[in-house]
Amino acid sequence: MQKILIIFNPQAGSGRAQKYLPLIEDYLQQQNIDFNVLATERSGHAQSLVQSADLSNYQAVIAAGGDGTLFEVINGLMSHREDQRIPFGVIPVGTGNAFSRELGLLPTDWQKGIDIIVNKKTKAIDLGLAKTAEQSYYFLNIIGMGFVVNAGRTTLKIKKLGKSAYTLATLWETAKLKKYPIKLSMTLADDQIETIDDSLVFVEVANSRYTGTSFLIAPDAKIDDGLLDVIILKRISRAKILTLFPTIYSGKHVNYKEVDTRKVKSITIKTQQPMPLMPDGEFIGETPVTIECLSSALLLIC
């Protein structure tokens, strides 16, 4: 195999990722893989490292970290011309690693991640593209607004608790449950336009199935179907959301009448006041936003 470029985030998993680097390097050498490791030093560094890299020197670029690292690497990769974009792979060493679940990988399944890379199989997958008034960016996993952003911010404060941080943050935010006037305009799979204008608790637009660590938020999502899955939580009582919450682990929350789902090619979200967005666990941009599915935009090593 030609050399691969590994973007390694030593701060992933609340700093626990650092201990895996020598193990990863040793295992790669055992597999006779030529590689170059670039470690990130700050937020946004992974994206700039990939943007400035001469990708012609590599057969693949690998994101070793959590979902935030994947987000940055993808945006760096997509900044290159289409004919220069090389396949993308994952070595999970973060806290959540929600997208890695699509590859059957749990957080810290770094060895299995390398085994997948060694296998060298690829497939074309979709990406989401979000455009706000100020910026645009790509996402691999999911972009949310409303309740989920509040829960995400609380998660950051207690992230050292590990996987349980996502659950605890969600329960905490339930006590402060709010609804937001939101207008959605969606281009459905059959090119029909549907609008929703209502008070909503959250809107999630998913390319893949999982969020957090193991919330099966979009159980019917496929990363290669040319569509994004929209999950909408409508007006709901605090008591009801506490009943609904445990079902997110199995994906059965979509059966509640308070939850609407759609498969869309694109969606525009408008709010009375600008609301923050959370793509792939990052806090970037605010409404209004238009989100579209870019079909087969990326080659994933799987």
C-alpha positions in Angstrom: 0.0 0.0 0.0 1.2 3.5 -0.8 1.8 5.8 2.1 -1.3 6.9 4.1 -1.7 10.3 5.9 -3.0 10.0 9.5 -4.4 13.1 11.1 -4.2 12.3 14.8 -5.9 14.3 17.5 -4.1 13.7 20.9 -6.9 15.5 22.7 -9.6 13.2 21.5 -11.4 11.3 24.2 -10.6 14.0 26.7 -6.9 13.4 26.2 -7.1 9.7 26.5 -6.2 9.3 22.8 -2.5 10.1 23.4 -1.9 6.7 24.9 -3.1 4.9 21.8 -0.6 6.6 19.4 2.4 4.3 20.0 0.1 1.3 19.8 -1.4 2.5 16.5 2.1 3.1 15.1 3.3 -0.3 16.2 0.3 -2.1 14.7 0.6 -0.2 11.4 4.3 -1.2 11.2 3.3 -4.8 11.8 0.9 -4.6 8.9 3.6 -3.2 6.7 1.8 0.1 6.1 3.8 3.1 5.2 2.3 6.1 7.0 2.9 9.7 8.1 1.3 11.0 11.3 0.4 14.7 11.7 -0.8 15.5 15.3 -3.3 18.4 15.8 -2.5 21.2 18.2 -5.7 23.2 18.3 -9.2 23.4 17.1 -9.3 23.7 13.3 -5.8 22.4 12.9 -6.9 19.1 11.4 -8.7 20.9 8.6 -5.7 23.1 7.8 -3.3 20.2 7.9 -5.4 18.4 5.2 -5.9 21.6 3.2 -2.2 22.2 3.0 -1.2 18.6 2.3 0.0 17.4 -1.1 -2.5 14.5 -1.3 -0.7 13.1 -4.4 1.8 11.7 -2.0 -0.8 9.5 -0.3 -3.2 6.8 -1.1 -5.6 7.7 1.7 -6.2 10.2 4.5 -7.2 8.8 7.9 -8.9 10.7 10.7 -7.7 9.3 14.1 -9.9 11.0 16.8 -13.5 11.6 17.5 -16.4 13.0 15.4 -15.0 16.5 15.5 -11.7 15.3 14.0 -13.6 13.6 11.2 -15.5 16.8 10.6 -12.4 18.8 10.2 -10.6 16.2 8.0 -13.6 16.0 5.7 -13.7 19.7 5.3 -10.0 19.8 4.6 -10.3 17.0 2.0 -13.3 18.6 0.3 -11.3 21.9 -0.2 -9.2 20.0 -2.8 -10.3 19.7 -6.4 -12.5 16.6 -7.0 -9.8 14.8 -8.9 -7.3 15.3 -6.0 -9.6 13.8 -3.3 -8.3 10.5 -2.0 -10.2 7.9 0.0 -11.0 8.6 3.6 -10.7 6.2 6.6 -11.3 6.2 10.3 -9.4 5.1 13.4 -11.7 5.8 16.4 -10.0 7.0 19.5 -12.6 9.7 20.7 -15.4 9.8 23.1 -18.4 9.5 20.8 -17.2 8.3 17.4 -20.9 8.1 16.3 -20.0 7.9 12.6 -17.7 5.0 13.2 -20.7 2.9 14.2 -21.5 2.8 10.4 -18.3 0.7 10.1 -19.2 -1.5 13.1 -16.6 0.3 15.2 -17.0 1.3 18.8 -15.0 4.1 20.4 -11.3 3.0 20.8 -11.7 0.1 18.3 -8.5 1.5 16.8 -7.1 -1.9 15.9 -10.3 -2.9 14.0 -10.2 0.4 12.3 -6.7 -0.3 11.0 -7.8 -3.8 9.9 -10.5 -2.1 7.7 -7.8 0.2 6.3 -5.6 -2.7 5.5 -8.4 -4.4 3.6 -8.5 -1.4 1.2 -12.1 -1.7 0.2 -13.9 1.5 -0.6 -17.4 2.7 -1.4 -18.8 6.1 -2.4 -20.9 7.7 0.3 -22.9 10.9 0.7 -22.0 14.1 2.5 -24.2 16.9 3.8 -23.4 20.5 2.8 -24.7 23.3 5.0 -24.8 26.9 3.7 -25.5 29.8 6.1 -25.4 33.5 5.4 -21.8 33.6 6.6 -20.2 30.3 5.7 -20.6 26.8 4.3 -19.2 23.5 5.4 -19.6 19.7 4.9 -20.7 17.2 7.5 -20.4 13.5 7.6 -22.8 12.5 10.4 -25.5 14.9 11.5 -26.4 18.5 12.0 -28.8 19.6 14.7 -30.5 22.7 16.2 -32.7 23.5 19.2 -32.6 21.1 22.2 -29.8 19.0 20.8 -27.5 22.0 20.6 -28.2 22.8 24.3 -27.5 19.2 25.2 -24.3 19.3 23.2 -23.0 22.3 25.0 -23.8 20.7 28.4 -22.0 17.5 27.2 -18.8 19.5 26.6 -18.8 20.7 30.2 -18.9 17.1 31.6 -17.2 15.3 28.7 -14.5 13.8 31.0 -17.3 11.5 32.3 -17.0 9.6 29.0 -19.9 8.0 27.2 -22.3 8.7 30.0 -21.9 12.5 29.4 -24.2 12.5 26.5 -27.0 10.8 28.4 -26.6 13.0 31.5 -26.6 16.2 29.4 -29.7 15.2 27.7 -31.5 14.5 30.9 -30.3 17.8 32.4 -31.6 19.8 29.4 -35.0 18.0 29.6 -35.6 19.9 32.8 -35.3 23.2 30.8 -37.3 22.0 27.8 -38.0 24.8 25.3 -39.9 25.0 22.0 -38.8 27.2 19.1 -40.8 28.7 16.2 -39.2 27.1 13.1 -40.1 27.0 9.4 -38.8 24.1 7.3 -39.0 23.8 3.5 -38.0 20.4 2.3 -37.3 18.9 -1.1 -38.4 15.3 -0.7 -37.1 12.2 -2.4 -39.8 12.5 -5.1 -38.9 16.2 -5.7 -42.1 17.4 -4.0 -41.8 20.4 -1.7 -43.2 20.2 1.8 -43.2 23.0 4.4 -43.6 22.8 8.2 -44.2 26.0 10.2 -44.5 25.1 13.9 -43.0 25.3 17.4 -40.4 22.5 17.5 -38.1 21.1 20.2 -35.4 20.1 17.8 -34.5 19.4 14.2 -31.8 16.9 13.3 -30.7 16.4 9.7 -28.8 13.1 9.5 -26.5 11.4 6.9 -25.8 8.5 9.2 -27.7 6.7 11.9 -26.0 7.5 15.2 -25.3 10.6 17.3 -23.6 11.0 20.6 -22.2 7.6 21.4 -25.1 5.2 20.8 -28.2 7.2 20.2 -29.8 5.6 17.2 -31.3 9.0 16.2 -32.0 8.2 12.5 -32.6 4.4 12.3 -33.4 4.4 8.6 -30.6 6.6 7.4 -28.2 5.2 4.8 -24.8 6.9 4.0 -25.1 6.0 0.3 -28.8 6.6 -0.6 -28.5 10.2 -1.9 -30.8 11.4 0.8 -30.7 13.0 4.3 -33.0 11.9 7.1 -34.8 14.7 9.0 -35.9 14.0 12.5 -38.3 16.5 14.1 -39.4 16.6 17.7 -42.7 18.5 18.0 -44.4 19.9 21.1 -44.0 17.4 24.0 -44.3 17.4 27.8 -41.3 16.9 30.0 -42.9 13.7 31.3 -43.4 12.4 27.8 -39.9 13.2 26.7 -38.5 11.2 29.7 -40.6 8.3 28.4 -39.4 8.8 24.9 -35.7 9.3 25.7 -34.7 5.6 26.5 -36.1 4.6 23.1 -33.5 6.6 21.2 -31.0 3.9 22.0 -33.1 1.4 19.9 -34.4 3.9 17.3 -38.0 3.4 18.4 -38.5 7.0 19.3 -39.6 7.5 15.6 -42.8 5.7 16.4 -44.0 8.4 18.8 -46.6 10.8 17.4 -44.5 13.7 18.6 -41.7 12.7 16.2 -41.8 13.3 12.5 -39.3 12.0 10.0 -38.7 12.8 6.3 -36.1 11.7 3.7 -35.0 14.8 1.8 -32.6 15.9 -0.9 -32.4 19.3 0.7 -33.9 21.4 3.5 -34.0 25.1 4.3 -34.5 26.0 8.0 -35.6 29.5 9.1 -36.2 30.8 12.6 -37.5 34.1 14.1 -34.1 34.7 15.7 -30.8 33.2 14.6 -30.3 29.8 16.2 -26.9 28.0 16.6 -26.2 24.9 14.6 -24.3 21.8 15.7 -22.7 19.8 12.8 -21.0 16.6 13.9 -20.7 17.7 17.5 -19.1 21.1 16.6 -20.8 24.5 17.1 -20.6 26.3 13.8 -23.0 28.7 12.1 -26.6 29.7 12.8 -29.9 29.8 11.0 -31.1 30.5 8.4 -29.4 27.5 6.8 -29.9 25.4 3.6 -28.7 21.8 3.8 -28.3 19.5 0.9 -27.2 16.0 0.3 -24.2 15.5 -2.0 -24.6 12.0 -3.4 -21.5 9.8 -3.6 -19.2 12.8 -2.7 -16.6 10.8 -0.8 -14.8 7.5 -1.0 -14.9 5.8 2.4 -12.5 2.9 3.3 -14.9 0.3 4.7 
